[in-house]
Amino acid sequence: MADFFRRLTPWQASLLLVVLASMLRLVASTHVGLGTDEAHYALYGLHLDSSYYDHPPLIGWLQALVLLVSDSDLALRIMPTLLFAATALALHRVTITLFPHETPWLGFISVVLLQSGVMFQLIGLSMLPDDPLLLLGLLTLLALHLILADNRLRHWLWLGVLLGLAGLSKYTAVTLVATVLLAMVPGRLWAVLRSAGPWLAMLAASLLITPVLYWNYTHDWISFAYQLHHGTANADWSPTRAALAQLAQLLVYGPGIFVFGLITLVASLRDWRERGVWLCLALAVPVLLLFGWNSGYQMTLPHWVSLGWAGLIPLIARWLHRHWNRRWVRISVRGSAAYALLVIAILLSEFFMPWLPFQDNENPLRDLYGWVHASHRADELRAELATTPGAAPLLFTENWTYASRLAWYARPAPVQVLDTRYDQFDIWFGSPQDGARGILVVWPEQKAPPVTGGPGQFARCELRDTVPVMSRGHLVSTFTFYACDEFRR
């Protein structure tokens, strides 16, 4: 066995690591249901459209391909697994392409760093818009490298296709426009803009994102309005919110990426004129600056900055290799590796077979348990209610995060959301109307009966059933079902 590992080339070692990590995540996920976003984007694939309220359509189109074969939870995790595997291998390619004179193992080091991030492990398991965006962002670096090394029209066309696909993945792909502009700065940006290549790229990208533009045109531009408001929920910038966002990134990406990433970011400014260094900075800095500043207005989710940290990884690998002779670097890397292995092992083992003795209603992963049974029970109660006189009964819940799982596992039953926020569920299933009735699903704890009689409420609600979710003798959560009628807007 030792001889086998010694004979591996850097590429073979990277490929082996990616395959093993992918298989481990898939096996660990077989005992947990879909999370909020996973179910939401599975519904994208079920309700195909040219775009959606909160995101462009590519993620739904990709899941629709999976649904042609299977609608199981495991099948729906195949696409993110493949995308993240491709991202890891693309990162290997980016690293050795941008830094060809470093050790041939630099690409493997980059892949190891990527796999060490807990957030990257989760992205590699759950379908998110960041899955295709990560891959397309790294491929954009390769396209820019080709343009700077050998300025040909086909390279510009390839860049335009990548930017267009990125625009179909997530609205924050707009940072890649800044990446392209920054990449051109050392090579006389204005001279480049006078050539045909950039305009060909712009044409290709614009054609690819026309589904998003058309959908928004026919829906009063609600996606753009939502995204602009989404990051500015508070009028005042808070250093506390910004600091908490950075702390969250430290915890979920780990010190190996976060701490050494910041060190590398500062250290790389000294040799920014080197093409590989500048391209990595051009990819990472716009993302980290955008969400770093925006987190002062609204707490940003850690996966939103994943493209920024991925862009820094080749620089981190390079810096670590060059400074490995320093004792504090070796100690820090080993500590970071221990942290990553421990957290990832706990997380994946808890997915596979819950073993941590959380107290009642305190399991941080409770969001993943119980939705299959609860959704089927809700639909059974809805079918029973349908045998009584009145309007056709629907399923109701309090917000879209609950509705995503309920609508997926109870499909094709329509699910309406009671909060006043307009979202994708209002587009799919409509908003609650006067006189509506059905089964209201309440989660995660058993609460007092719903408030009734006022605007935006039902006239009456009657308790029909409760479903407790247990793990290791402790209560994880409770689903409560009410039969409600006479909704009033």
Residue pairs with C-beta under 8 A, 6 or more apart in sequence:
5 13
8 16
10 92
10 96
10 104
10 105
10 107
10 108
11 92
11 107
13 105
13 108
14 88
14 89
14 92
14 107
14 108
14 111
15 89
17 88
17 108
17 111
17 112
17 115
18 85
18 88
18 89
18 111
18 115
19 85
21 88
21 115
21 121
21 124
22 81
22 84
22 85
22 124
24 348
25 77
25 81
25 121
25 124
25 125
25 348
26 74
26 77
26 78
26 81
26 125
27 352
28 348
28 349
28 351
28 352
29 73
29 74
29 77
29 125
29 351
30 73
30 74
30 352
31 351
31 352
31 353
32 73
32 351
32 365
32 368
32 369
33 73
33 368
33 369
33 370
33 371
33 372
33 405
33 409
34 42
34 73
34 76
34 368
34 371
34 405
34 408
35 126
35 367
35 368
36 367
36 401
36 404
36 405
37 126
37 127
37 128
37 404
38 76
38 77
38 126
38 127
39 371
39 404
39 405
39 407
39 408
39 409
40 400
40 404
40 424
41 55
41 59
41 60
41 63
41 127
41 128
41 129
42 63
42 67
42 71
42 76
42 127
42 408
43 404
43 407
43 408
43 411
43 424
43 428
44 52
44 55
44 57
44 59
44 60
44 63
44 64
45 60
45 61
45 62
45 63
45 64
45 65
45 66
45 67
46 64
46 67
46 408
46 411
47 60
47 428
48 60
48 61
48 64
49 57
49 60
49 215
50 57
50 211
50 212
50 214
50 215
51 57
51 211
51 212
51 214
51 215
51 216
51 223
52 60
52 215
52 223
52 424
52 427
53 219
53 222
53 223
53 226
53 422
53 423
53 424
53 427
54 223
54 226
54 227
54 423
54 424
55 129
55 170
55 171
55 223
56 129
56 167
56 168
56 169
56 170
56 171
56 209
56 211
56 212
57 168
57 211
57 212
57 215
58 129
58 132
58 165
58 168
58 169
59 127
59 128
59 129
59 131
59 132
59 169
62 79
62 83
62 127
62 132
63 76
63 79
63 127
65 79
66 75
66 76
66 78
66 79
69 75
76 127
77 125
77 126
77 127
79 127
79 131
80 123
80 124
80 125
80 126
80 127
80 128
80 131
81 124
81 125
83 131
83 132
83 134
83 135
84 120
84 123
84 124
84 125
84 131
84 134
85 124
86 135
87 114
87 124
87 131
87 134
87 135
87 138
87 310
88 111
88 114
88 115
89 111
90 135
90 138
90 139
90 142
91 107
91 110
91 111
91 114
91 138
91 310
91 313
91 314
92 107
92 108
92 110
92 111
93 107
93 142
94 110
94 138
94 141
94 142
94 314
95 106
95 107
95 109
95 110
95 313
95 314
95 317
95 318
96 104
96 106
96 107
97 142
97 145
97 276
98 141
98 145
98 275
98 276
98 279
98 280
98 314
99 106
99 276
99 314
99 318
102 318
102 321
103 321
105 321
106 314
106 317
106 318
106 321
109 317
109 320
109 321
110 313
110 314
110 316
110 317
113 256
113 257
113 313
113 316
113 317
114 120
114 310
114 313
115 121
116 254
116 256
116 257
116 336
116 337
116 340
116 344
117 252
117 253
117 254
117 256
117 257
117 309
117 340
118 251
118 252
118 253
118 254
118 340
118 343
118 344
118 347
119 252
119 253
119 302
119 303
119 306
120 253
120 306
120 310
121 344
121 347
121 348
122 303
123 130
123 131
123 134
123 303
123 306
124 131
128 303
129 169
129 170
130 170
130 303
130 304
130 306
130 307
132 165
132 166
132 169
133 166
133 169
133 170
133 172
133 173
133 307
134 306
134 307
134 310
136 162
136 165
136 166
136 169
136 173
136 176
137 166
137 173
137 176
137 179
137 283
137 307
137 310
137 311
138 283
138 310
138 311
139 162
140 159
140 162
140 163
140 166
140 176
140 179
140 180
140 283
141 179
141 279
141 280
141 283
141 311
143 155
143 158
143 159
143 162
144 159
144 179
144 180
144 183
144 279
144 282
145 275
145 276
145 279
146 152
146 155
146 158
147 155
147 156
147 159
147 183
147 197
148 183
148 187
148 275
151 192
151 195
151 197
152 197
153 196
153 197
153 200
155 197
156 196
156 197
156 198
156 200
156 201
157 200
157 201
157 204
159 180
159 201
160 200
160 201
160 202
160 203
160 204
160 205
160 208
161 204
161 205
161 208
163 173
163 176
163 177
163 180
163 201
163 204
163 205
164 204
164 205
164 206
164 207
164 208
164 209
165 208
166 173
166 176
167 173
167 174
167 205
167 208
167 209
167 212
168 208
168 209
168 211
168 212
171 223
171 224
171 227
172 287
172 290
172 304
172 307
175 286
175 287
175 290
175 307
176 283
178 282
178 286
179 282
179 283
179 286
180 201
181 189
182 278
182 281
182 282
182 285
182 286
183 278
183 279
183 282
184 192
184 193
186 273
186 275
186 278
192 198
212 223
215 223
216 222
216 223
216 224
219 427
222 422
230 298
231 294
231 297
231 298
231 300
232 294
232 297
232 298
233 297
233 298
234 241
234 297
234 298
236 297
237 293
237 296
237 297
238 296
238 297
239 296
241 295
241 296
241 297
241 298
241 299
242 292
242 293
242 295
242 296
244 295
244 299
245 291
245 292
245 295
245 299
245 300
246 292
246 295
248 299
248 302
249 258
249 302
249 305
249 309
250 258
250 259
252 302
253 261
253 302
253 309
254 336
254 339
254 340
254 343
255 332
255 335
255 336
255 339
256 316
256 333
256 336
256 337
256 339
256 340
257 309
257 312
257 313
257 316
258 309
259 332
259 336
260 316
260 319
260 320
260 332
260 333
260 336
261 309
261 312
261 313
261 316
263 319
264 312
264 315
264 316
264 318
264 319
265 281
265 284
265 285
265 288
265 312
265 315
267 319
268 277
268 280
268 281
268 315
268 319
269 281
271 277
272 278
272 281
276 314
277 315
280 311
280 312
280 314
280 315
281 311
281 315
283 307
283 308
283 310
283 311
284 307
284 308
284 309
284 310
284 311
284 312
284 315
285 308
286 308
287 305
287 307
287 308
287 311
288 305
288 308
288 309
291 300
291 304
291 305
291 308
292 305
294 300
320 329
320 333
323 329
324 330
346 356
349 355
350 356
350 365
351 365
351 368
354 363
354 365
354 471
354 472
355 472
356 363
357 472
357 474
358 364
358 471
358 474
358 476
359 474
360 474
360 475
361 444
361 445
361 475
361 476
361 477
363 369
363 471
363 474
363 476
363 477
366 444
366 469
366 476
366 477
367 444
369 469
369 471
369 476
369 477
370 467
370 469
370 476
370 477
370 479
371 405
371 406
371 409
372 409
373 467
374 406
374 409
374 441
374 443
374 467
374 469
374 479
375 405
375 406
375 408
375 409
375 410
376 409
376 410
377 465
377 467
377 479
377 481
378 395
378 406
378 410
378 413
378 439
378 441
378 479
378 481
379 395
379 410
379 413
381 439
381 464
381 465
381 481
381 483
382 393
382 394
382 395
382 413
382 438
382 439
385 393
385 437
385 438
385 439
385 483
386 392
386 393
390 437
390 485
391 435
391 436
391 437
393 437
393 438
393 439
394 413
394 414
394 415
394 416
394 429
394 436
394 437
394 438
394 439
395 406
395 407
395 410
395 413
395 414
395 415
395 416
395 438
395 439
395 441
396 415
396 416
396 417
396 418
396 432
396 436
396 438
396 439
396 440
396 441
396 484
397 403
397 406
397 415
397 417
397 418
397 440
397 441
397 442
397 443
398 417
398 418
398 419
398 442
399 417
399 418
399 419
399 421
400 417
400 419
400 421
400 423
400 424
400 425
402 441
402 443
403 415
403 416
403 417
403 425
406 415
406 441
407 413
407 414
407 415
407 425
407 428
407 429
414 428
414 429
414 430
415 425
415 429
416 425
416 429
416 430
416 431
416 432
416 436
416 438
417 423
417 425
417 426
418 432
418 440
418 456
420 456
422 431
432 487
432 489
433 487
433 489
434 487
434 488
434 489
435 486
435 487
436 487
437 458
437 483
437 484
437 485
437 486
437 487
438 483
438 484
439 464
439 481
439 482
439 483
439 484
440 450
440 458
440 461
440 481
440 482
440 483
440 484
441 479
441 480
441 481
442 450
442 479
442 480
442 481
442 482
443 477
443 478
443 479
443 480
444 477
444 478
445 477
445 478
446 466
446 478
446 480
447 480
449 461
449 463
449 482
450 457
450 458
450 461
450 482
450 484
451 457
452 458
452 459
452 460
452 461
452 484
453 459
454 488
455 488
455 489
456 488
456 489
457 487
457 488
458 484
458 485
458 486
458 487
458 488
459 485
459 486
459 487
459 488
460 484
460 485
460 486
461 482
461 483
461 484
462 482
462 483
462 484
463 480
463 481
463 482
464 481
464 482
464 483
465 480
465 481
466 478
466 479
466 480
466 481
467 478
467 479
467 481
468 475
468 477
468 478
468 479
469 475
469 476
469 477
469 478
469 479
470 476
